């Protein structure tokens, strides 16, 4: 699993988001949005699935983004770590 920190500059490689979207790792402001996942002060959230554990990070986009369903624009979102790469 990746070890990203608050402030890490990343780009998205796919998934439900446009490849190439840029942003930074941040913490969600818990309790402000209905249905927002609980991070408990952590920079990531781990989810156990039948296929094994998945790790998600909260990303604050550089520019608003639409998801694969055309919903948006979003200024931040939870994204599976497998679709995140640290910018050099």
The first five atom37 places (N, CA, C, CB, O) and aatype in JSON, in Angstrom:
{
  "aatype": [20, 20, 20, 20, 20, 20, 20, 20, 20, 20, 20, 20, 20, 20, 20, 20, 20, 20, 20, 20, 20, 20, 20, 20, 20, 20, 20, 20, 20, 20, 20, 20, 20, 20, 20, 20, 20, 20, 20, 20, 20, 20, 20, 20, 20, 20, 20, 20, 20, 20, 20, 20, 20, 20, 20, 20, 20, 20, 20, 20, 20, 20, 20, 20, 20, 20, 20, 20, 20, 20, 20, 20, 20, 20, 20, 20, 20, 20, 20, 20, 20, 20, 20, 20, 20, 20, 20, 20],
  "atom_mask": [
    [1, 1, 1, 1, 1],
    [1, 1, 1, 1, 1],
    [1, 1, 1, 1, 1],
    [1, 1, 1, 1, 1],
    [1, 1, 1, 1, 1],
    [1, 1, 1, 1, 1],
    [1, 1, 1, 1, 1],
    [1, 1, 1, 1, 1],
    [1, 1, 1, 1, 1],
    [1, 1, 1, 1, 1],
    [1, 1, 1, 1, 1],
    [1, 1, 1, 1, 1],
    [1, 1, 1, 1, 1],
    [1, 1, 1, 1, 1],
    [1, 1, 1, 1, 1],
    [1, 1, 1, 1, 1],
    [1, 1, 1, 1, 1],
    [1, 1, 1, 1, 1],
    [1, 1, 1, 1, 1],
    [1, 1, 1, 1, 1],
    [1, 1, 1, 1, 1],
    [1, 1, 1, 1, 1],
    [1, 1, 1, 1, 1],
    [1, 1, 1, 1, 1],
    [1, 1, 1, 1, 1],
    [1, 1, 1, 1, 1],
    [1, 1, 1, 1, 1],
    [1, 1, 1, 1, 1],
    [1, 1, 1, 1, 1],
    [1, 1, 1, 1, 1],
    [1, 1, 1, 1, 1],
    [1, 1, 1, 1, 1],
    [1, 1, 1, 1, 1],
    [1, 1, 1, 1, 1],
    [1, 1, 1, 1, 1],
    [1, 1, 1, 1, 1],
    [1, 1, 1, 1, 1],
    [1, 1, 1, 1, 1],
    [1, 1, 1, 1, 1],
    [1, 1, 1, 1, 1],
    [1, 1, 1, 1, 1],
    [1, 1, 1, 1, 1],
    [1, 1, 1, 1, 1],
    [1, 1, 1, 1, 1],
    [1, 1, 1, 1, 1],
    [1, 1, 1, 1, 1],
    [1, 1, 1, 1, 1],
    [1, 1, 1, 1, 1],
    [1, 1, 1, 1, 1],
    [1, 1, 1, 1, 1],
    [1, 1, 1, 1, 1],
    [1, 1, 1, 1, 1],
    [1, 1, 1, 1, 1],
    [1, 1, 1, 1, 1],
    [1, 1, 1, 1, 1],
    [1, 1, 1, 1, 1],
    [1, 1, 1, 1, 1],
    [1, 1, 1, 1, 1],
    [1, 1, 1, 1, 1],
    [1, 1, 1, 1, 1],
    [1, 1, 1, 1, 1],
    [1, 1, 1, 1, 1],
    [1, 1, 1, 1, 1],
    [1, 1, 1, 1, 1],
    [1, 1, 1, 1, 1],
    [1, 1, 1, 1, 1],
    [1, 1, 1, 1, 1],
    [1, 1, 1, 1, 1],
    [1, 1, 1, 1, 1],
    [1, 1, 1, 1, 1],
    [1, 1, 1, 1, 1],
    [1, 1, 1, 1, 1],
    [1, 1, 1, 1, 1],
    [1, 1, 1, 1, 1],
    [1, 1, 1, 1, 1],
    [1, 1, 1, 1, 1],
    [1, 1, 1, 1, 1],
    [1, 1, 1, 1, 1],
    [1, 1, 1, 1, 1],
    [1, 1, 1, 1, 1],
    [1, 1, 1, 1, 1],
    [1, 1, 1, 1, 1],
    [1, 1, 1, 1, 1],
    [1, 1, 1, 1, 1],
    [1, 1, 1, 1, 1],
    [1, 1, 1, 1, 1],
    [1, 1, 1, 1, 1],
    [1, 1, 1, 1, 1]
  ],
  "atom_positions": [
    [[0.84, -1.19, 0.0], [0.0, 0.0, 0.0], [0.88, 1.25, 0.0], [-0.95, 0.0, 1.22], [1.99, 1.26, 0.54]],
    [[0.35, 2.29, -0.63], [1.1, 3.54, -0.72], [1.05, 4.29, 0.59], [0.55, 4.41, -1.86], [0.13, 4.11, 1.39]],
    [[2.03, 5.13, 0.81], [2.1, 5.96, 2.02], [2.11, 7.42, 1.58], [3.37, 5.62, 2.89], [3.16, 8.06, 1.53]],
    [[0.94, 7.94, 1.26], [0.82, 9.34, 0.87], [0.54, 10.17, 2.1], [-0.29, 9.53, -0.18], [-0.05, 9.69, 3.07]],
    [[0.97, 11.43, 2.07], [0.8, 12.33, 3.2], [-0.03, 13.53, 2.79], [2.16, 12.77, 3.76], [-0.15, 13.83, 1.61]],
    [[-0.59, 14.22, 3.77], [-1.29, 15.47, 3.5], [-0.33, 16.4, 2.77], [-1.82, 16.12, 4.82], [0.8, 16.61, 3.21]],
    [[-0.79, 16.95, 1.67], [0.03, 17.86, 0.88], [0.76, 17.21, -0.28], [1.01, 18.52, 1.76], [1.33, 17.91, -1.12]],
    [[0.75, 15.85, -0.35], [1.39, 15.19, -1.49], [0.68, 15.6, -2.77], [1.37, 13.63, -1.32], [-0.55, 15.55, -2.84]],
    [[1.45, 16.02, -3.77], [0.89, 16.41, -5.06], [0.77, 15.14, -5.91], [1.77, 17.5, -5.78], [1.74, 14.4, -6.07]],
    [[-0.43, 14.91, -6.44], [-0.68, 13.66, -7.18], [-1.35, 13.97, -8.52], [-1.56, 12.7, -6.34], [-1.81, 15.08, -8.78]],
    [[-1.38, 12.94, -9.37], [-2.25, 12.97, -10.54], [-3.0, 11.65, -10.59], [-1.43, 13.22, -11.87], [-2.51, 10.62, -10.12]],
    [[-4.18, 11.69, -11.16], [-5.07, 10.53, -11.24], [-4.77, 9.79, -12.53], [-6.57, 10.96, -11.16], [-4.58, 10.4, -13.58]],
    [[-4.72, 8.45, -12.45], [-4.41, 7.64, -13.63], [-5.63, 6.96, -14.23], [-3.39, 6.61, -13.28], [-5.51, 6.3, -15.26]],
    [[-6.81, 7.1, -13.61], [-8.0, 6.46, -14.17], [-9.05, 6.21, -13.11], [-7.64, 5.17, -14.85], [-9.24, 7.01, -12.2]],
    [[-9.73, 5.07, -13.25], [-10.83, 4.76, -12.34], [-12.06, 5.56, -12.74], [-10.44, 5.06, -10.87], [-12.37, 5.66, -13.93]],
    [[-12.74, 6.11, -11.78], [-13.95, 6.9, -12.03], [-13.65, 8.36, -12.35], [-14.88, 6.84, -10.84], [-14.57, 9.18, -12.42]],
    [[-12.38, 8.69, -12.55], [-11.97, 10.07, -12.76], [-11.11, 10.19, -14.0], [-11.21, 10.61, -11.54], [-10.49, 9.22, -14.43]],
    [[-11.09, 11.37, -14.57], [-10.31, 11.64, -15.78], [-8.81, 11.45, -15.49], [-10.58, 13.06, -16.29], [-8.26, 12.04, -14.56]],
    [[-8.18, 10.63, -16.31], [-6.74, 10.44, -16.17], [-6.04, 11.78, -16.41], [-6.21, 9.35, -17.17], [-6.38, 12.52, -17.33]],
    [[-5.08, 12.06, -15.56], [-4.33, 13.3, -15.67], [-4.81, 14.39, -14.74], [-4.39, 13.79, -17.06], [-4.13, 15.4, -14.58]],
    [[-5.98, 14.2, -14.12], [-6.45, 15.2, -13.16], [-5.43, 15.31, -12.04], [-7.86, 14.81, -12.59], [-4.9, 14.31, -11.57]],
    [[-5.15, 16.55, -11.62], [-4.15, 16.78, -10.58], [-4.8, 17.28, -9.3], [-3.09, 17.78, -11.06], [-5.87, 17.89, -9.33]],
    [[-4.13, 17.02, -8.19], [-4.63, 17.49, -6.91], [-3.62, 17.26, -5.81], [-5.94, 16.81, -6.57], [-2.47, 16.9, -6.07]],
    [[-4.07, 17.46, -4.59], [-3.22, 17.19, -3.42], [-4.0, 16.31, -2.45], [-2.77, 18.51, -2.73], [-5.23, 16.34, -2.41]],
    [[-3.27, 15.53, -1.68], [-3.87, 14.71, -0.64], [-4.23, 15.62, 0.53], [-2.9, 13.55, -0.19], [-3.42, 16.44, 0.97]],
    [[-5.45, 15.47, 1.01], [-5.9, 16.27, 2.14], [-6.78, 15.45, 3.06], [-6.66, 17.5, 1.65], [-6.95, 14.25, 2.88]],
    [[-7.31, 16.11, 4.05], [-8.26, 15.48, 4.98], [-9.64, 16.05, 4.72], [-7.83, 15.71, 6.46], [-9.8, 17.26, 4.56]],
    [[-10.66, 15.18, 4.68], [-12.01, 15.71, 4.52], [-12.42, 16.43, 5.8], [-13.02, 14.58, 4.18], [-11.94, 16.11, 6.89]],
    [[-13.3, 17.39, 5.67], [-13.87, 18.05, 6.84], [-15.08, 17.21, 7.24], [-14.28, 19.57, 6.55], [-16.17, 17.36, 6.69]],
    [[-14.86, 16.31, 8.19], [-15.88, 15.34, 8.55], [-17.12, 16.0, 9.14], [-15.33, 14.34, 9.52], [-17.04, 16.97, 9.89]],
    [[-18.26, 15.42, 8.78], [-19.52, 15.88, 9.32], [-20.15, 17.02, 8.55], [-19.33, 16.29, 10.72], [-21.22, 17.5, 8.91]],
    [[-19.49, 17.47, 7.47], [-20.06, 18.58, 6.71], [-20.85, 18.12, 5.5], [-18.96, 19.51, 6.28], [-21.62, 18.9, 4.94]],
    [[-20.67, 16.88, 5.07], [-21.37, 16.37, 3.9], [-22.03, 15.05, 4.24], [-20.4, 16.21, 2.71], [-21.37, 14.14, 4.73]],
    [[-23.32, 14.93, 3.98], [-24.03, 13.69, 4.24], [-23.41, 12.57, 3.42], [-25.53, 13.83, 3.91], [-23.16, 12.72, 2.23]],
    [[-23.16, 11.44, 4.06], [-22.61, 10.28, 3.39], [-21.1, 10.31, 3.23], [-23.23, 10.14, 2.07], [-20.53, 9.39, 2.65]],
    [[-20.44, 11.34, 3.74], [-18.99, 11.41, 3.62], [-18.35, 10.31, 4.46], [-18.46, 12.8, 4.07], [-18.76, 10.09, 5.61]],
    [[-17.36, 9.6, 3.91], [-16.71, 8.55, 4.7], [-16.0, 9.13, 5.91], [-15.71, 7.79, 3.83], [-15.55, 10.27, 5.9]],
    [[-15.9, 8.32, 6.96], [-15.23, 8.74, 8.19], [-13.76, 8.34, 8.14], [-15.92, 8.12, 9.43], [-13.44, 7.16, 7.99]],
    [[-12.89, 9.29, 8.26], [-11.45, 9.05, 8.23], [-10.85, 9.05, 9.63], [-10.77, 10.1, 7.37], [-9.74, 8.55, 9.82]],
    [[-11.55, 9.6, 10.61], [-11.04, 9.61, 11.98], [-9.71, 10.3, 12.13], [-10.93, 8.22, 12.48], [-8.88, 9.88, 12.93]],
    [[-9.49, 11.37, 11.36], [-8.24, 12.11, 11.45], [-7.09, 11.52, 10.64], [-7.83, 12.21, 12.86], [-6.0, 12.09, 10.63]],
    [[-7.31, 10.4, 9.97], [-6.27, 9.78, 9.14], [-6.31, 10.36, 7.73], [-6.44, 8.25, 9.1], [-7.32, 10.92, 7.32]],
    [[-5.23, 10.22, 7.0], [-5.15, 10.7, 5.63], [-5.74, 9.69, 4.64], [-3.71, 11.01, 5.28], [-5.96, 10.03, 3.48]],
    [[-6.0, 8.48, 5.08], [-6.57, 7.46, 4.21], [-7.65, 6.67, 4.94], [-5.47, 6.5, 3.69], [-7.79, 6.76, 6.16]],
    [[-8.4, 5.9, 4.16], [-9.43, 5.01, 4.72], [-9.21, 3.65, 4.09], [-10.89, 5.55, 4.45], [-9.11, 3.53, 2.87]],
    [[-9.14, 2.61, 4.92], [-8.99, 1.24, 4.44], [-10.34, 0.55, 4.46], [-7.97, 0.46, 5.29], [-11.11, 0.68, 5.41]],
    [[-10.61, -0.19, 3.4], [-11.88, -0.9, 3.26], [-11.57, -2.36, 2.97], [-12.77, -0.28, 2.14], [-10.85, -2.65, 2.01]],
    [[-12.11, -3.27, 3.77], [-11.93, -4.7, 3.52], [-13.0, -5.17, 2.55], [-11.98, -5.51, 4.84], [-14.19, -4.95, 2.76]],
    [[-12.56, -5.84, 1.49], [-13.47, -6.36, 0.47], [-13.21, -7.84, 0.28], [-13.3, -5.59, -0.87], [-12.18, -8.34, 0.74]],
    [[-14.11, -8.56, -0.37], [-13.86, -9.98, -0.64], [-12.58, -10.23, -1.44], [-15.05, -10.57, -1.37], [-12.01, -11.32, -1.38]],
    [[-12.13, -9.23, -2.2], [-10.91, -9.38, -3.0], [-9.67, -8.9, -2.26], [-11.05, -8.62, -4.3], [-8.57, -8.93, -2.81]],
    [[-9.85, -8.47, -1.02], [-8.73, -7.98, -0.23], [-8.91, -6.53, 0.14], [-7.44, -8.16, -0.99], [-9.88, -5.89, -0.26]],
    [[-7.97, -5.98, 0.92], [-8.1, -4.6, 1.38], [-7.87, -3.59, 0.26], [-7.13, -4.34, 2.51], [-7.04, -3.8, -0.63]],
    [[-8.61, -2.5, 0.32], [-8.44, -1.37, -0.58], [-8.18, -0.13, 0.26], [-9.68, -1.18, -1.52], [-8.75, 0.01, 1.34]],
    [[-7.33, 0.74, -0.22], [-7.05, 1.99, 0.49], [-7.5, 3.16, -0.39], [-5.53, 2.1, 0.84], [-7.23, 3.2, -1.59]],
    [[-8.17, 4.1, 0.24], [-8.67, 5.3, -0.43], [-8.06, 6.54, 0.22], [-10.21, 5.35, -0.38], [-7.87, 6.59, 1.44]],
    [[-7.77, 7.53, -0.61], [-7.25, 8.81, -0.13], [-8.22, 9.92, -0.53], [-5.84, 9.08, -0.69], [-8.9, 9.82, -1.55]],
    [[-8.26, 10.98, 0.28], [-9.07, 12.14, -0.02], [-8.23, 13.09, -0.85], [-9.59, 12.83, 1.28], [-7.15, 13.52, -0.42]],
    [[-8.72, 13.43, -2.04], [-7.98, 14.28, -2.98], [-8.74, 15.59, -3.17], [-7.78, 13.57, -4.34], [-9.94, 15.6, -3.41]],
    [[-8.01, 16.69, -3.05], [-8.54, 18.02, -3.33], [-8.01, 18.41, -4.71], [-8.12, 19.09, -2.21], [-6.81, 18.65, -4.88]],
    [[-8.91, 18.46, -5.69], [-8.51, 18.68, -7.08], [-7.97, 20.08, -7.32], [-9.67, 18.43, -8.0], [-8.41, 21.05, -6.71]],
    [[-7.01, 20.17, -8.22], [-6.46, 21.46, -8.65], [-7.52, 22.26, -9.4], [-5.21, 21.25, -9.53], [-7.63, 23.48, -9.24]],
    [[-8.31, 21.57, -10.23], [-9.44, 22.15, -10.95], [-10.64, 21.23, -10.76], [-9.1, 22.35, -12.47], [-10.45, 20.01, -10.67]],
    [[-11.86, 21.76, -10.69], [-13.05, 20.91, -10.52], [-13.1, 19.81, -11.58], [-14.32, 21.77, -10.58], [-12.73, 20.02, -12.74]],
    [[-13.58, 18.63, -11.16], [-13.61, 17.45, -12.03], [-15.01, 16.84, -12.07], [-12.6, 16.4, -11.56], [-15.77, 16.94, -11.11]],
    [[-15.32, 16.2, -13.19], [-16.54, 15.42, -13.33], [-16.15, 13.95, -13.24], [-17.28, 15.73, -14.68], [-15.09, 13.56, -13.72]],
    [[-17.02, 13.13, -12.63], [-16.71, 11.7, -12.53], [-17.13, 10.99, -13.81], [-17.41, 11.07, -11.32], [-17.64, 11.62, -14.74]],
    [[-16.91, 9.68, -13.87], [-17.18, 8.89, -15.07], [-18.66, 8.87, -15.43], [-16.68, 7.47, -14.87], [-19.01, 8.62, -16.59]],
    [[-19.55, 9.13, -14.46], [-20.99, 9.18, -14.73], [-21.44, 10.55, -15.22], [-21.76, 8.8, -13.48], [-22.61, 10.74, -15.54]],
    [[-20.51, 11.51, -15.27], [-20.85, 12.85, -15.7], [-21.34, 13.75, -14.58], [-21.87, 12.79, -16.76], [-21.79, 14.87, -14.83]],
    [[-21.27, 13.25, -13.34], [-21.68, 14.06, -12.19], [-20.55, 15.0, -11.81], [-22.07, 13.16, -10.98], [-19.38, 14.68, -11.98]],
    [[-20.91, 16.15, -11.3], [-19.9, 17.11, -10.86], [-20.34, 18.51, -11.22], [-18.54, 16.8, -11.48], [-21.51, 18.72, -11.55]],
    [[-19.47, 19.45, -11.17], [-18.05, 19.28, -10.89], [-17.78, 19.11, -9.4], [-17.26, 20.47, -11.43], [-18.47, 19.69, -8.56]],
    [[-16.77, 18.31, -9.08], [-16.33, 18.08, -7.71], [-15.0, 18.8, -7.49], [-16.19, 16.55, -7.42], [-14.13, 18.82, -8.36]],
    [[-14.86, 19.39, -6.31], [-13.58, 20.01, -5.97], [-12.7, 19.08, -5.16], [-13.81, 21.32, -5.21], [-11.51, 19.32, -5.0]],
    [[-13.31, 17.99, -4.63], [-12.55, 16.97, -3.89], [-13.32, 15.67, -3.93], [-12.29, 17.42, -2.43], [-14.54, 15.66, -4.14]],
    [[-12.6, 14.56, -3.72], [-13.23, 13.24, -3.79], [-12.33, 12.2, -3.14], [-13.53, 12.86, -5.25], [-11.13, 12.41, -2.96]],
    [[-12.94, 11.08, -2.8], [-12.21, 9.91, -2.31], [-11.83, 9.06, -3.51], [-13.07, 9.1, -1.28], [-12.68, 8.72, -4.34]],
    [[-10.54, 8.7, -3.62], [-10.06, 7.95, -4.78], [-9.21, 6.77, -4.33], [-9.25, 8.87, -5.72], [-8.36, 6.9, -3.44]],
    [[-9.45, 5.63, -4.96], [-8.68, 4.42, -4.7], [-7.21, 4.68, -5.0], [-9.21, 3.23, -5.55], [-6.86, 5.24, -6.04]],
    [[-6.34, 4.26, -4.07], [-4.91, 4.52, -4.22], [-4.33, 3.95, -5.51], [-4.16, 3.95, -3.03], [-3.33, 4.47, -6.01]],
    [[-4.92, 2.91, -6.06], [-4.34, 2.32, -7.28], [-4.42, 3.28, -8.46], [-5.06, 1.02, -7.62], [-3.74, 3.07, -9.47]],
    [[-5.24, 4.33, -8.35], [-5.37, 5.31, -9.42], [-4.66, 6.62, -9.12], [-6.82, 5.58, -9.7], [-4.93, 7.63, -9.76]],
    [[-3.76, 6.61, -8.14], [-3.03, 7.81, -7.75], [-1.53, 7.62, -7.95], [-3.33, 8.17, -6.29], [-0.98, 6.58, -7.58]],
    [[-0.89, 8.6, -8.53], [0.56, 8.61, -8.68], [1.1, 9.93, -8.17], [0.98, 8.37, -10.17], [0.51, 10.99, -8.42]],
    [[2.21, 9.88, -7.45], [2.83, 11.08, -6.93], [3.54, 11.8, -8.07], [3.82, 10.75, -5.77], [4.25, 11.17, -8.85]],
    [[3.34, 13.12, -8.17], [4.05, 13.91, -9.17], [5.49, 14.1, -8.73], [3.35, 15.28, -9.39], [5.78, 14.3, -7.55]],
    [[6.38, 14.02, -9.7], [7.8, 14.17, -9.41], [8.19, 15.62, -9.23], [8.64, 13.55, -10.5], [9.35, 15.92, -8.97]]
  ]
}
